[in-house]
């Protein structure tokens, strides 16, 4: 069972993902968590998914950076931030306090 579920209650996850082992993220603080998953969904569709779903969950988009094979989306709420990195077949989310 994923130990950081409570901190991810307001984060969107697409259907059909495969979560990777979270053991490598044990060094993060108790206020920060990271999730990595694989997806067969095209990265353009994942970008659109996160724009819509994160806004629906109350997040504000504050930055978009993209190259041909990677998209980085930055979202924030009054007291926390979420960075979504979308690569071909892989998505990483980092959630932590805003300071």
Secondary structure as the mmCIF struct_conf table of DSSP 4:
data_model
#
loop_
_struct_conf.conf_type_id
_struct_conf.id
_struct_conf.beg_label_comp_id
_struct_conf.beg_label_asym_id
_struct_conf.beg_label_seq_id
_struct_conf.end_label_comp_id
_struct_conf.end_label_asym_id
_struct_conf.end_label_seq_id
TURN_TY1_P TURN_TY1_P1 UNK A 3 UNK A 4
HELX_RH_3T_P HELX_RH_3T_P1 UNK A 5 UNK A 8
TURN_TY1_P TURN_TY1_P2 UNK A 9 UNK A 10
TURN_TY1_P TURN_TY1_P3 UNK A 15 UNK A 16
STRN STRN1 UNK A 18 UNK A 19
HELX_LH_PP_P HELX_LH_PP_P1 UNK A 20 UNK A 21
HELX_RH_3T_P HELX_RH_3T_P2 UNK A 23 UNK A 25
TURN_TY1_P TURN_TY1_P4 UNK A 26 UNK A 27
BEND BEND1 UNK A 28 UNK A 28
TURN_TY1_P TURN_TY1_P5 UNK A 30 UNK A 31
STRN STRN2 UNK A 33 UNK A 38
BEND BEND2 UNK A 41 UNK A 41
HELX_RH_AL_P HELX_RH_AL_P1 UNK A 43 UNK A 56
TURN_TY1_P TURN_TY1_P6 UNK A 57 UNK A 58
STRN STRN3 UNK A 60 UNK A 66
BEND BEND3 UNK A 68 UNK A 69
STRN STRN4 UNK A 70 UNK A 77
TURN_TY1_P TURN_TY1_P7 UNK A 78 UNK A 79
STRN STRN5 UNK A 80 UNK A 87
TURN_TY1_P TURN_TY1_P8 UNK A 88 UNK A 89
STRN STRN6 UNK A 90 UNK A 97
#
